[in-house]
Structures are given as structure tokens and as C-alpha cells.
């Protein structure tokens, strides 16, 4: 009987396309996810490790037949990859360390185009204030014309605007794919009190039915240190000082 555990790690940023060249991204490098992967690859009880990340994110240094690299770019790519792997394999745990962006570029439009569209909808229509607001908002949500972003948008385009849309909430979908997965999520805040960090991480854990949350404060990361607090249903589970501490702690959680 094969009792080895298959694990997924998500790592690095997501990249949301504006046009063929520009994208919305964040400062995540995937360094922590790669270190966690290297630690898990030492584990005899590991079956398969799926490492999901964008092309330019850090990758595990370890070469292993147990490792499968899965390349994604956007939050939607990540969600599809997770669904595909989880629904087609026996997955024990997910370490969701990817920094998923909140927004994607829904469309690009020039100020002139937008002004013209709004004017055509409201000019000489005798609308009251509420009707004006609703009409303008409808134009912004669903414009009749937008700038072609299938290729590179012209350089130095005056008054270019990008409408942002919300990306899918990836962490909330993971246990919908398989409620029995051991889910480890991550939360990053900046310059907050320890109490606030723990409270926010605890709420995230409960909201998404996660088993653990690794709570980080950006102001306490750097110079070889990566202070983090691991939260479970009982509150504070472990305190860590470095990325190596975090990776070893997650290995114990997954393979204890």
C-alpha cells in the first residue's frame, strides 16, 4: 500500500496582463516557496510535489523525480492548475504561499474614448442625478469601445486608463475542490501589531477553512530574517525566525 503524500506548493506572484507587454504584478519572488519545496523534497514520505509558479519566480534547487514544475501566469491560470491537479490526483496538502494579485486589467481605454461614450449616453436625455450616476457607471463597466490590447498598446498614449477587475479568490476554492486537503495559507501585512496580525490571520483561516496560516509582517522580513507566526484553530502554533525555520515547521506539520 502506498502511503506517500502528494503535496502542492503555490509560489511567487501572479501576473495579470494589460497588453502584450505590460502586466500587473507584485514584489513576491517565490523565494520562500522554493525553500519550502527543497525542504519537503528531503522527506521520504513525500510522493509527488507539484510546484506551481510563474516563469520568473524562484524554483527549487533540488533535482528530483518527485518534483513536477507547473508554470502559470495569472490568478485564473493558478486556479485552473489547482483544480486540475486536485481533481485528478490524490493530494494530501496544499502550501499556498503564492502572492495572488487582487486585480487584473479588464480593459484599456483612452480618456477621450470614455468621455465620448459617456456624453453619447447622457447628452440631452434629461436624466436626474441617480440616473446620471447609473448611466455613467454602466458605461464604465461595459464600454462600447475599448483600446485594442491584444498587441502592445502604443507608447506614450495620452490619457490611457486601465479598468481593473477583481481576480478570483484562489484560497477559498481549494477546499471546494477537496474538503479533506490539509490547507496551509499565508498572510502578509506590513507594520502592524502582533495582535492585529494574529487576528487577521485567524479570520483568514476560519473564512477559508484553512488548517494553518503562516502570518508574516513585511517590516520584519530582511537581513537574513523572516519572522512568522503559524496559526491553527487553537491560536498560535509556532513562532519562526527564518525561512528555514518556516520550511522545517511546515514539513513537520505535513509529515508528522
VOBA-1610 file (N, C-alpha, C; in pm, whole numbers, padded with zeros to 5 digits, always signed):
BEGIN
Unk+00085-00120+00000Unk+00000+00000+00000Unk+00088+00124+00000Unk+00058+00220-00086Unk+00138+00342-00097Unk+00082+00448-00004Unk+00158+00480+00103Unk+00115+00580+00199Unk+00185+00714+00180Unk+00255+00728+00071Unk+00327+00853+00047Unk+00228+00966+00017Unk+00266+01087+00056Unk+00177+01202+00046Unk+00214+01291-00071Unk+00115+01325-00151Unk+00134+01419-00261Unk+00100+01561-00214Unk+00189+01654-00244Unk+00176+01791-00195Unk+00181+01889-00312Unk+00106+01998-00299Unk+00114+02111-00393Unk+00171+02232-00320Unk+00265+02300-00384Unk+00311+02431-00337Unk+00280+02533-00445Unk+00213+02641-00408Unk+00200+02755-00499Unk+00299+02861-00454Unk+00361+02929-00549Unk+00471+03019-00511Unk+00484+03135-00609Unk+00543+03244-00561Unk+00569+03359-00646Unk+00447+03447-00665Unk+00458+03547-00752Unk+00346+03638-00778Unk+00254+03582-00886Unk+00142+03648-00905Unk+00066+03626-01028Unk+00085+03749-01116Unk+00077+03730-01245Unk+00099+03836-01343Unk-00027+03854-01427Unk-00086+03971-01419Unk-00212+03996-01488Unk-00189+04088-01608Unk-00228+04043-01723Unk-00198+04109-01850Unk-00274+04240-01867Unk-00203+04345-01909Unk-00266+04469-01956Unk-00268+04472-02108Unk-00152+04440-02168Unk-00144+04421-02313Unk-00037+04316-02338Unk+00012+04306-02459Unk+00109+04202-02493Unk+00242+04221-02421Unk+00268+04339-02365Unk+00395+04368-02300Unk+00378+04399-02151Unk+00281+04483-02118Unk+00263+04529-01980Unk+00179+04431-01899Unk+00207+04428-01768Unk+00131+04342-01679Unk+00126+04403-01540Unk+00030+04359-01461Unk+00019+04396-01321Unk+00077+04281-01241Unk+00173+04310-01154Unk+00234+04204-01074Unk+00258+04257-00934Unk+00336+04185-00853Unk+00370+04231-00719Unk+00514+04193-00688Unk+00559+04224-00568Unk+00700+04212-00534Unk+00744+04071-00494Unk+00652+03977-00488Unk+00688+03841-00448Unk+00787+03779-00546Unk+00885+03707-00492Unk+00985+03639-00575Unk+00968+03488-00577Unk+00893+03436-00480Unk+00882+03291-00468Unk+00995+03228-00391Unk+01080+03309-00327Unk+01197+03256-00256Unk+01155+03162-00143Unk+01055+03201-00065Unk+01012+03116+00046Unk+00952+02986-00005Unk+00869+02993-00107Unk+00809+02872-00162Unk+00913+02774-00212Unk+01019+02826-00274Unk+01127+02739-00324Unk+01200+02672-00209Unk+01224+02745-00100Unk+01292+02687+00016Unk+01205+02580+00081Unk+01075+02605+00090Unk+00984+02504+00144Unk+00986+02379+00056Unk+00987+02398-00075Unk+00991+02283-00167Unk+01118+02201-00147Unk+01232+02269-00135Unk+01359+02197-00114Unk+01354+02116+00015Unk+01292+02172+00118Unk+01281+02100+00246Unk+01190+01978+00233Unk+01077+01993+00168Unk+00984+01881+00153Unk+01041+01770+00067Unk+01126+01806-00029Unk+01186+01705-00117Unk+01286+01616-00044Unk+01323+01651+00079Unk+01409+01565+00162Unk+01329+01455+00230Unk+01197+01468+00229Unk+01110+01381+00306Unk+01086+01247+00235Unk+01116+01137+00306Unk+01096+01003+00249Unk+00948+00973+00223Unk+00861+01033+00304Unk+00717+01006+00291Unk+00650+01088+00180Unk+00729+01172+00111Unk+00674+01251+00001Unk+00655+01164-00122Unk+00537+01172-00183Unk+00514+01103-00309Unk+00551+01193-00425Unk+00463+01288-00457Unk+00484+01382-00566Unk+00470+01524-00512Unk+00556+01614-00560Unk+00547+01755-00524Unk+00519+01836-00650Unk+00402+01897-00655Unk+00366+01986-00765Unk+00400+02129-00724Unk+00487+02193-00800Unk+00531+02329-00767Unk+00476+02423-00873Unk+00376+02503-00835Unk+00306+02591-00929Unk+00356+02733-00912Unk+00412+02791-01018Unk+00466+02927-01009Unk+00479+02988-01148Unk+00491+03121-01157Unk+00517+03184-01286Unk+00660+03160-01331Unk+00687+03188-01455Unk+00816+03157-01518Unk+00934+03216-01444Unk+00925+03341-01399Unk+01041+03410-01344Unk+01054+03397-01192Unk+00966+03324-01128Unk+00976+03304-00983Unk+01087+03205-00951Unk+01138+03212-00827Unk+01238+03115-00782Unk+01182+02974-00791Unk+01270+02882-00827Unk+01234+02740-00833Unk+01318+02662-00731Unk+01274+02543-00692Unk+01355+02461-00601Unk+01490+02428-00663Unk+01594+02424-00579Unk+01727+02388-00627Unk+01740+02237-00644Unk+01662+02163-00568Unk+01670+02017-00568Unk+01619+01959-00700Unk+01697+01868-00757Unk+01653+01793-00875Unk+01597+01659-00827Unk+01474+01630-00863Unk+01412+01508-00813Unk+01303+01462-00907Unk+01289+01330-00919Unk+01180+01273-00998Unk+01045+01297-00931Unk+01049+01331-00802Unk+00925+01359-00729Unk+00868+01497-00762Unk+00951+01583-00822Unk+00913+01722-00844Unk+00854+01743-00983Unk+00738+01808-00988Unk+00679+01848-01116Unk+00655+01999-01113Unk+00719+02070-01205Unk+00702+02214-01216Unk+00583+02246-01304Unk+00495+02331-01256Unk+00375+02371-01331Unk+00380+02522-01347Unk+00389+02569-01471Unk+00403+02713-01496Unk+00267+02779-01517Unk+00246+02888-01446Unk+00124+02969-01463Unk+00165+03115-01474Unk+00070+03200-01505Unk+00095+03344-01503Unk-00010+03417-01419Unk-00136+03402-01455Unk-00242+03479-01390Unk-00305+03403-01273Unk-00388+03475-01197Unk-00462+03412-01088Unk-00557+03305-01143Unk-00616+03332-01258Unk-00706+03234-01319Unk-00629+03110-01363Unk-00508+03129-01417Unk-00421+03016-01451Unk-00396+02930-01327Unk-00365+02997-01217Unk-00335+02927-01092Unk-00455+02847-01044Unk-00572+02908-01049Unk-00693+02840-01006Unk-00721+02717-01091Unk-00704+02731-01223Unk-00727+02618-01313Unk-00627+02506-01288Unk-00500+02542-01263Unk-00397+02442-01238Unk-00427+02365-01109Unk-00466+02438-01005Unk-00501+02373-00878Unk-00619+02277-00896Unk-00722+02324-00965Unk-00839+02239-00986Unk-00802+02113-01063Unk-00722+02128-01167Unk-00683+02014-01249Unk-00603+01912-01168Unk-00506+01960-01092Unk-00420+01868-01015Unk-00499+01801-00903Unk-00578+01880-00830Unk-00650+01826-00715Unk-00758+01726-00757Unk-00829+01756-00865Unk-00939+01668-00906Unk-00890+01541-00977Unk-00765+01541-01021Unk-00713+01425-01093Unk-00606+01347-01017Unk-00579+01388-00893Unk-00477+01321-00814Unk-00519+01316-00667Unk-00457+01226-00594Unk-00482+01216-00450Unk-00386+01312-00380Unk-00434+01431-00347Unk-00348+01535-00288Unk-00372+01540-00137Unk-00264+01532-00062Unk-00274+01537+00084Unk-00279+01680+00135Unk-00190+01766+00082Unk-00182+01901+00135Unk-00146+02004+00030Unk-00185+02129+00057Unk-00151+02242-00029Unk-00085+02350+00057Unk+00036+02389+00018Unk+00105+02503+00079Unk+00085+02620-00016Unk-00010+02705+00017Unk-00050+02813-00074Unk+00026+02941-00037Unk+00152+02947-00082Unk+00237+03062-00049Unk+00240+03167-00160Unk+00174+03141-00272Unk+00174+03238-00383Unk+00110+03369-00339Unk+00167+03478-00388Unk+00110+03611-00363Unk+00016+03644-00479Unk-00109+03609-00462Unk-00207+03625-00569Unk-00252+03771-00575Unk-00238+03832-00691Unk-00280+03971-00707Unk-00430+03987-00693Unk-00472+04102-00643Unk-00615+04126-00622Unk-00687+04171-00749Unk-00612+04227-00844Unk-00674+04288-00962Unk-00610+04241-01092Unk-00690+04241-01198Unk-00638+04218-01332Unk-00684+04332-01422Unk-00618+04349-01536Unk-00656+04454-01630Unk-00774+04410-01714Unk-00892+04461-01682Unk-01014+04418-01752Unk-01018+04473-01895Unk-00987+04602-01909Unk-00975+04661-02043Unk-00897+04792-02032Unk-00848+04839-02146Unk-00781+04970-02154Unk-00864+05061-02243Unk-00866+05189-02209Unk-00945+05286-02286Unk-00881+05423-02270Unk-00892+05506-02370Unk-00840+05642-02356Unk-00947+05730-02291Unk-00900+05837-02229Unk-00994+05931-02169Unk-01090+05988-02271Unk-01040+06012-02392Unk-01124+06066-02499Unk-01235+05968-02537Unk-01198+05839-02549Unk-01299+05738-02581Unk-01406+05732-02472Unk-01362+05730-02348Unk-01456+05719-02236Unk-01546+05842-02228Unk-01487+05960-02244Unk-01566+06083-02239Unk-01671+06085-02349Unk-01632+06041-02468Unk-01726+06038-02581Unk-01841+05941-02555Unk-01808+05824-02500Unk-01912+05726-02471Unk-02010+05778-02367Unk-01957+05840-02262Unk-02044+05893-02157Unk-02133+06004-02212Unk-02073+06093-02290Unk-02150+06204-02346Unk-02264+06154-02434Unk-02237+06051-02513Unk-02340+05999-02604Unk-02457+05936-02528Unk-02430+05889-02406Unk-02535+05824-02328Unk-02618+05922-02246Unk-02560+06039-02214Unk-02631+06128-02122Unk-02672+06261-02184Unk-02615+06293-02301Unk-02642+06425-02360Unk-02790+06442-02395Unk-02846+06549-02345Unk-02983+06589-02379Unk-03086+06481-02346Unk-03060+06403-02239Unk-03152+06296-02202Unk-03241+06334-02083Unk-03212+06449-02021Unk-03295+06493-01908Unk-03291+06399-01790Unk-03177+06340-01763Unk-03165+06243-01654Unk-03148+06313-01520Unk-03207+06254-01415Unk-03182+06307-01281Unk-03047+06256-01230Unk-03007+06299-01110Unk-02873+06265-01060Unk-02851+06114-01051Unk-02948+06043-00995Unk-02933+05898-00980Unk-02922+05830-01116Unk-03003+05873-01211Unk-02998+05816-01346Unk-02865+05846-01413Unk-02813+05969-01391Unk-02682+06005-01445Unk-02574+05913-01391Unk-02574+05896-01258Unk-02472+05812-01195Unk-02479+05669-01247Unk-02599+05614-01255Unk-02615+05476-01302Unk-02574+05460-01448Unk-02607+05560-01530Unk-02571+05554-01672Unk-02420+05561-01690Unk-02356+05654-01619Unk-02210+05667-01628Unk-02142+05541-01579Unk-02190+05486-01467Unk-02130+05364-01413Unk-02145+05248-01511Unk-02260+05239-01577Unk-02283+05133-01675Unk-02186+05145-01793Unk-02158+05268-01836Unk-02061+05289-01944Unk-01923+05243-01900Unk-01885+05278-01777Unk-01753+05239-01726Unk-01741+05087-01716Unk-01849+05022-01672Unk-01846+04876-01657Unk-01849+04805-01792Unk-01924+04860-01886Unk-01943+04793-02015Unk-01933+04892-02131Unk-01813+04942-02159Unk-01799+05040-02268Unk-01822+04976-02404Unk-01874+05054-02497Unk-01900+05003-02632Unk-01773+04992-02716Unk-01669+05066-02675Unk-01542+05057-02748Unk-01427+05067-02648Unk-01322+04990-02673Unk-01204+04992-02588Unk-01080+04990-02676Unk-00966+05020-02615Unk-00839+05015-02688Unk-00798+04870-02711Unk-00754+04838-02829Unk-00709+04702-02861Unk-00585+04670-02778Unk-00597+04570-02689Unk-00482+04531-02607Unk-00434+04390-02637Unk-00475+04338-02753Unk-00425+04206-02793Unk-00280+04215-02836Unk-00237+04336-02872Unk-00097+04362-02905Unk-00047+04470-02810Unk+00072+04518-02831Unk+00128+04624-02747Unk+00052+04755-02772Unk+00005+04817-02664Unk-00060+04947-02676Unk+00046+05050-02716Unk+00009+05145-02801Unk+00103+05246-02850Unk+00173+05316-02734Unk+00304+05339-02750Unk+00382+05406-02647Unk+00334+05549-02627Unk+00339+05594-02503Unk+00305+05732-02467Unk+00164+05771-02513Unk+00073+05678-02498Unk-00068+05706-02530Unk-00124+05802-02426Unk-00168+05920-02469Unk-00223+06018-02375Unk-00352+05967-02311Unk-00368+05999-02182Unk-00494+05973-02110Unk-00538+05827-02117Unk-00441+05736-02113Unk-00475+05594-02116Unk-00522+05550-01977Unk-00632+05481-01974Unk-00688+05431-01848Unk-00704+05280-01857Unk-00679+05213-01745Unk-00699+05068-01737Unk-00805+05040-01631Unk-00910+04976-01671Unk-01015+04935-01577Unk-00972+04805-01511Unk-00969+04805-01378Unk-00927+04687-01304Unk-01049+04604-01263Unk-01035+04473-01276Unk-01137+04381-01228Unk-01079+04296-01118Unk-01164+04236-01038Unk-01119+04152-00927Unk-01080+04013-00976Unk-00966+03965-00930Unk-00923+03828-00962Unk-01000+03730-00874Unk-01007+03604-00914Unk-01075+03505-00830Unk-00998+03483-00700Unk-01071+03456-00591Unk-01009+03427-00463Unk-00967+03280-00462Unk-00839+03257-00482Unk-00789+03121-00501Unk-00801+03038-00373Unk-00760+03093-00260Unk-00755+03013-00137Unk-00893+02960-00099Unk-00997+03037-00128Unk-01132+02995-00089Unk-01184+02880-00174Unk-01119+02853-00286Unk-01164+02746-00377Unk-01098+02612-00347Unk-00986+02613-00276Unk-00906+02491-00263Unk-00983+02380-00193Unk-01049+02410-00082Unk-01123+02305-00012Unk-01257+02273-00079Unk-01297+02358-00173Unk-01414+02323-00254Unk-01377+02210-00350Unk-01252+02210-00396Unk-01205+02103-00484Unk-01190+01971-00408Unk-01146+01980-00283Unk-01132+01861-00198Unk-01133+01906-00052Unk-01242+01884+00020Unk-01253+01931+00158Unk-01158+01862+00255Unk-01098+01751+00215Unk-01010+01676+00305Unk-00864+01718+00296Unk-00832+01809+00205Unk-00694+01856+00191Unk-00650+01931+00315Unk-00525+01911+00355Unk-00466+01993+00461Unk-00416+02121+00396Unk-00478+02232+00430Unk-00452+02359+00364Unk-00371+02453+00454Unk-00257+02496+00403Unk-00172+02593+00472Unk-00170+02720+00388Unk-00228+02826+00440Unk-00230+02953+00370Unk-00129+03049+00428Unk-00114+03164+00363Unk-00019+03266+00407Unk-00089+03401+00410Unk-00049+03485+00506Unk-00100+03622+00512Unk+00017+03717+00537Unk+00025+03820+00454Unk+00131+03921+00468Unk+00070+04057+00494Unk+00107+04118+00607Unk+00071+04256+00637Unk+00201+04335+00652Unk+00188+04464+00677Unk+00308+04548+00686Unk+00295+04647+00801Unk+00387+04635+00898Unk+00395+04732+01007Unk+00276+04734+01100Unk+00221+04617+01129Unk+00106+04610+01220Unk+00149+04549+01353Unk+00063+04559+01451Unk+00093+04499+01581Unk+00081+04347+01571Unk+00145+04277+01664Unk+00138+04131+01666Unk-00008+04087+01683Unk-00081+04158+01767Unk-00221+04123+01791Unk-00304+04134+01663Unk-00284+04242+01588Unk-00361+04260+01464Unk-00324+04153+01362Unk-00195+04123+01350Unk-00150+04020+01256Unk-00216+03886+01287Unk-00218+03849+01414Unk-00276+03721+01455Unk-00427+03721+01431Unk-00492+03832+01463Unk-00638+03840+01444Unk-00676+03828+01296Unk-00603+03899+01209Unk-00632+03894+01066Unk-00606+03754+01011Unk-00494+03693+01053Unk-00461+03558+01007Unk-00565+03456+01055Unk-00611+03472+01178Unk-00711+03380+01233Unk-00843+03391+01157Unk-00882+03513+01122Unk-01004+03532+01044Unk-00991+03471+00905Unk-00873+03487+00844Unk-00848+03427+00712Unk-00857+03275+00721Unk-00802+03218+00827Unk-00806+03073+00844Unk-00950+03024+00854Unk-01029+03090+00936Unk-01168+03048+00955Unk-01251+03068+00828Unk-01232+03181+00763Unk-01310+03214+00643Unk-01289+03113+00532Unk-01166+03063+00519Unk-01132+02975+00407Unk-01114+02830+00449Unk-01153+02800+00575Unk-01144+02663+00626Unk-01002+02607+00615Unk-00903+02695+00632Unk-00763+02651+00627Unk-00726+02584+00758Unk-00630+02495+00753Unk-00583+02428+00875Unk-00478+02512+00947Unk-00395+02579+00869Unk-00290+02665+00925Unk-00277+02790+00838Unk-00235+02900+00902Unk-00198+03021+00830Unk-00060+03064+00879Unk+00029+03090+00784Unk+00160+03147+00818Unk+00145+03299+00808Unk+00151+03366+00923Unk+00130+03511+00929Unk+00264+03583+00928Unk+00281+03674+00831Unk+00407+03746+00814Unk+00384+03896+00823Unk+00485+03968+00870Unk+00485+04114+00869Unk+00603+04158+00784Unk+00574+04228+00674Unk+00679+04269+00580Unk+00790+04347+00648Unk+00755+04425+00750Unk+00855+04506+00819Unk+00954+04422+00900Unk+00924+04293+00917Unk+01011+04204+00994Unk+01074+04096+00905Unk+01082+04126+00776Unk+01146+04036+00681Unk+01265+04107+00619Unk+01381+04043+00624Unk+01501+04101+00564Unk+01624+04077+00649Unk+01741+04099+00590Unk+01870+04081+00659Unk+01883+03939+00716Unk+01839+03841+00637Unk+01852+03702+00678Unk+01742+03654+00772Unk+01651+03741+00808Unk+01544+03704+00899Unk+01409+03703+00827Unk+01321+03617+00873Unk+01184+03613+00822Unk+01096+03568+00938Unk+01062+03664+01023Unk+00978+03632+01138Unk+00837+03599+01092Unk+00782+03492+01146Unk+00647+03450+01108Unk+00583+03377+01225Unk+00452+03385+01230Unk+00374+03314+01331Unk+00279+03220+01260Unk+00284+03092+01296Unk+00195+02993+01235Unk+00074+02976+01325Unk-00044+02997+01266Unk-00171+02995+01339Unk-00249+02869+01304Unk-00309+02805+01404Unk-00405+02698+01377Unk-00535+02728+01451Unk-00624+02631+01461Unk-00755+02657+01521Unk-00746+02694+01668Unk-00635+02661+01733Unk-00618+02692+01875Unk-00547+02824+01898Unk-00505+02891+01791Unk-00432+03016+01805Unk-00290+03002+01755Unk-00194+03054+01832Unk-00054+03047+01791Unk-00003+02905+01805Unk+00048+02852+01695Unk+00101+02715+01693Unk+00252+02715+01703Unk+00318+02798+01624Unk+00464+02805+01624Unk+00509+02946+01590Unk+00628+02983+01639Unk+00694+03107+01602Unk+00820+03073+01524Unk+00844+03144+01415Unk+00962+03118+01331Unk+01041+03247+01314Unk+01173+03233+01290Unk+01259+03350+01274Unk+01322+03360+01135Unk+01327+03249+01061Unk+01390+03249+00929Unk+01306+03166+00831Unk+01338+03178+00703Unk+01271+03096+00602Unk+01297+02948+00625Unk+01418+02915+00670Unk+01449+02775+00701Unk+01362+02724+00815Unk+01342+02808+00918Unk+01253+02769+01028Unk+01113+02741+00976Unk+01065+02828+00890Unk+00929+02811+00835Unk+00920+02681+00756Unk+01019+02655+00671Unk+01015+02535+00586Unk+01019+02408+00670Unk+01103+02406+00773Unk+01111+02288+00860Unk+00982+02269+00939Unk+00922+02379+00981Unk+00795+02371+01055Unk+00684+02316+00967Unk+00679+02359+00842Unk+00575+02310+00751Unk+00596+02163+00717Unk+00721+02122+00709Unk+00748+01980+00686Unk+00695+01895+00801Unk+00715+01943+00925Unk+00664+01870+01042Unk+00512+01866+01042Unk+00450+01977+01004Unk+00304+01982+01001Unk+00248+01881+00900Unk+00311+01873+00783Unk+00261+01787+00676Unk+00296+01640+00694Unk+00406+01614+00764Unk+00453+01475+00772Unk+00469+01424+00914Unk+00405+01489+01010Unk+00417+01444+01150Unk+00339+01315+01171
//
